[in-house]
C-alpha cells in the first residue's frame, strides 16, 4: 500500500503540531468512535516479539482524578526544591498538568510477563517491552492529534499513587498517565520553549555518521 503525497504531508503535519497540553482542555466529552480509533492506533504500535504488553485504563471518575491530582501536588512540591533561584521561581509558575480539567485520563501499563519469560527480541535487551509500550503512547498521542484532541503526559507523580488509585497490581509496570480532551487551541511552539526554559535543539546536532561524535554546544 503506497502513501500518497497528501497522506504523507498529513502525517508530518500531525507530528510537527503535536503538543504536550496542560492548560487548554475543554470539558467536552470524547465521542466513543473517536476514542476507539485512538486506542486502536495505540494497540497497533510495534512491539518486541509481538508480545503487545500494553493495557489502557480509562479514568473518568472525579474521585480518581482528585487522588491523582493530590499525588501530583506532592511530587510537584518535592521537585520544586530541586531547583534554585530564578529557575525555581520559573518552575513554580508553570502549569504542568490538566488532570482534573481533561475529561479523560488514560493510564498506559506494561505487563512484562504477558507472553512468558523468554521473548523473541528481548533476550539481549530486556527493557524492549517497556520501549514497546512507549511506542503505544506515541501512536495514541499522534492519533489523538489527528482527531484534534490534546494530550498531556503527567510524569510528576509517583507510581504508587497511580497504582493505589487504579488498583494496578505490583507485577504491572506503569508507563504513562495521560490527560486527553479537546482543547481551546494548539500553540505553534511547545510551552517550555515558548517560556524560555529551553530552546529546541537543532536536529543536525543529534545526527551522527558511522560513529559517535561529541555534540556541539547548542
C-alpha positions as CSV (number, residue, x, y, z in Angstrom):
1,X,0.0,0.0,0.0
2,X,1.6,3.2,-1.1
3,X,1.2,6.5,0.7
4,X,0.1,9.5,-1.4
5,X,1.8,12.8,-1.1
6,X,-1.3,14.3,0.6
7,X,-1.3,11.5,3.2
8,X,2.4,11.9,3.8
9,X,2.1,15.6,4.4
10,X,-0.8,15.0,6.8
11,X,1.4,12.6,8.9
12,X,4.2,15.2,9.1
13,X,1.7,18.0,9.9
14,X,0.4,15.8,12.8
15,X,3.9,15.1,14.1
16,X,5.1,18.7,14.0
17,X,1.9,20.1,15.5
18,X,1.7,17.6,18.4
19,X,1.9,19.4,21.8
20,X,2.1,18.4,25.4
21,X,-1.2,20.0,26.6
22,X,-1.6,21.2,30.2
23,X,-4.0,24.2,30.4
24,X,-6.3,24.4,27.3
25,X,-8.6,21.4,28.0
26,X,-12.3,21.8,27.4
27,X,-14.9,19.7,29.2
28,X,-16.5,18.4,26.0
29,X,-16.8,14.6,26.1
30,X,-14.8,12.5,23.6
31,X,-17.2,10.5,21.2
32,X,-16.9,6.8,21.6
33,X,-15.9,6.2,17.9
34,X,-13.1,8.8,18.3
35,X,-11.8,7.1,21.5
36,X,-12.0,3.7,19.9
37,X,-9.9,4.9,16.9
38,X,-7.1,6.4,19.0
39,X,-7.0,3.3,21.3
40,X,-6.9,1.0,18.2
41,X,-4.0,3.1,16.8
42,X,-2.2,2.7,20.2
43,X,-2.8,-1.0,20.0
44,X,-1.1,-1.2,16.6
45,X,2.2,0.0,17.9
46,X,5.3,-2.1,17.2
47,X,6.2,-4.5,20.0
48,X,9.1,-6.8,20.7
49,X,8.3,-10.4,19.9
50,X,4.7,-9.2,19.0
51,X,4.0,-9.5,22.8
52,X,1.8,-6.4,22.9
53,X,2.5,-5.8,26.6
54,X,0.3,-2.7,27.0
55,X,-3.1,-2.1,28.6
56,X,-5.1,1.1,28.8
57,X,-7.0,2.2,31.9
58,X,-9.6,4.8,31.1
59,X,-10.1,7.2,34.0
60,X,-13.3,9.3,34.2
61,X,-14.3,9.3,37.9
62,X,-13.7,12.7,39.6
63,X,-12.6,11.0,42.8
64,X,-9.9,9.1,41.0
65,X,-8.7,12.2,39.2
66,X,-8.7,14.1,42.6
67,X,-6.4,11.4,44.2
68,X,-4.0,11.5,41.3
69,X,-4.1,15.4,41.4
70,X,-3.1,15.2,45.1
71,X,-0.3,12.9,44.1
72,X,0.9,15.4,41.5
73,X,0.8,18.2,44.1
74,X,3.0,16.2,46.4
75,X,5.5,15.3,43.8
76,X,5.5,18.8,42.4
77,X,6.4,20.3,45.8
78,X,9.2,17.8,46.1
79,X,10.5,18.7,42.6
80,X,10.3,22.4,43.3
81,X,13.0,22.1,46.0
82,X,15.4,20.6,43.4
83,X,15.6,23.9,41.5
84,X,17.4,27.1,42.7
85,X,16.9,30.8,42.3
86,X,15.2,32.1,39.2
87,X,14.9,28.6,37.8
88,X,12.9,27.6,40.9
89,X,10.5,30.5,40.6
90,X,10.0,29.8,36.9
91,X,9.3,26.2,37.6
92,X,6.7,27.1,40.2
93,X,5.0,29.4,37.7
94,X,4.4,26.6,35.1
95,X,1.1,24.8,34.7
96,X,2.3,21.2,34.4
97,X,-0.9,19.1,34.3
98,X,-4.6,19.0,33.4
99,X,-5.6,16.0,35.5
100,X,-9.0,17.4,36.6
101,X,-9.6,19.7,33.7
102,X,-9.3,16.9,31.0
103,X,-12.5,14.8,30.5
104,X,-10.4,11.6,30.3
105,X,-7.3,10.2,31.8
106,X,-5.6,7.2,30.3
107,X,-3.1,5.1,32.2
108,X,-0.8,3.1,29.9
109,X,0.7,0.0,31.5
110,X,3.1,-2.8,30.6
111,X,2.7,-6.4,31.5
112,X,6.3,-7.7,31.2
113,X,5.2,-11.4,31.7
114,X,2.5,-11.4,29.1
115,X,4.0,-14.0,26.8
116,X,6.3,-15.7,29.2
117,X,9.8,-15.1,30.5
118,X,11.6,-15.7,27.2
119,X,10.5,-13.2,24.5
120,X,11.8,-13.1,20.9
121,X,13.9,-9.9,20.6
122,X,14.1,-9.2,24.4
123,X,16.8,-11.7,25.2
124,X,19.7,-9.3,24.9
125,X,17.8,-6.1,25.8
126,X,15.2,-7.0,28.4
127,X,13.7,-3.4,28.5
128,X,12.4,-3.7,25.0
129,X,8.9,-4.4,26.3
130,X,8.9,-1.1,28.1
131,X,10.1,0.7,24.9
132,X,7.2,-1.1,23.1
133,X,4.7,0.3,25.5
134,X,6.2,3.8,25.0
135,X,5.6,3.3,21.2
136,X,1.9,2.7,22.1
137,X,1.9,6.0,23.9
138,X,3.3,7.8,20.8
139,X,0.8,6.2,18.5
140,X,-2.0,7.2,20.8
141,X,-0.7,10.8,21.0
142,X,-0.4,11.2,17.3
143,X,-3.7,9.6,16.6
144,X,-5.3,12.0,19.2
145,X,-3.7,15.0,17.5
146,X,-5.1,13.8,14.1
147,X,-8.5,13.8,15.8
148,X,-7.8,17.4,17.1
149,X,-7.6,16.0,20.7
150,X,-4.9,17.3,23.1
151,X,-2.8,15.0,25.2
152,X,-0.7,15.8,28.3
153,X,1.8,13.3,29.8
154,X,1.8,13.7,33.6
155,X,5.2,12.5,34.8
156,X,5.4,14.4,38.1
157,X,3.6,11.8,40.2
158,X,4.8,8.8,42.0
159,X,3.8,5.4,40.6
160,X,2.4,4.3,44.0
161,X,-0.3,7.0,43.8
162,X,-1.5,5.8,40.4
163,X,-1.1,2.2,41.4
164,X,-3.2,2.6,44.6
165,X,-5.8,4.8,42.9
166,X,-6.4,2.5,39.9
167,X,-5.8,-0.9,41.7
168,X,-2.9,-1.8,39.4
169,X,-1.0,-5.0,40.6
170,X,2.6,-4.7,41.6
171,X,3.5,-7.0,38.8
172,X,2.4,-4.4,36.2
173,X,4.6,-1.5,35.2
174,X,3.1,2.0,34.9
175,X,4.3,3.6,31.7
176,X,2.3,6.8,31.5
177,X,-0.7,8.8,32.8
178,X,-2.2,10.9,30.0
179,X,-4.7,13.7,30.1
180,X,-6.9,13.6,27.0
181,X,-9.5,16.0,25.7
182,X,-10.5,18.7,23.2
183,X,-8.6,22.0,23.7
184,X,-9.1,25.7,23.1
185,X,-6.1,25.9,20.9
186,X,-2.8,24.2,19.9
187,X,0.2,26.5,20.2
188,X,2.7,26.8,17.5
189,X,5.6,26.0,19.8
190,X,5.9,23.9,23.0
191,X,5.1,25.6,26.3
192,X,8.6,25.2,27.7
193,X,10.2,26.6,24.5
194,X,7.8,29.5,24.5
195,X,8.6,30.2,28.2
196,X,12.3,30.3,27.5
197,X,13.0,27.2,29.7
198,X,15.0,25.6,26.9
199,X,15.3,26.1,23.1
200,X,14.6,23.4,20.6
201,X,17.8,21.6,19.7
202,X,18.8,21.7,16.1
203,X,18.2,18.3,14.5
204,X,21.6,18.2,12.9
205,X,23.2,18.1,16.4
206,X,21.5,14.8,17.0
207,X,22.7,13.1,13.9
208,X,25.9,11.1,13.8
209,X,27.5,9.2,10.9
210,X,29.2,5.8,11.5
211,X,30.4,6.6,15.0
212,X,29.6,8.9,17.9
213,X,31.0,12.4,17.8
214,X,30.9,14.9,20.6
215,X,27.8,17.1,20.1
216,X,28.4,20.8,19.6
217,X,27.4,23.1,22.4
218,X,23.9,24.2,21.4
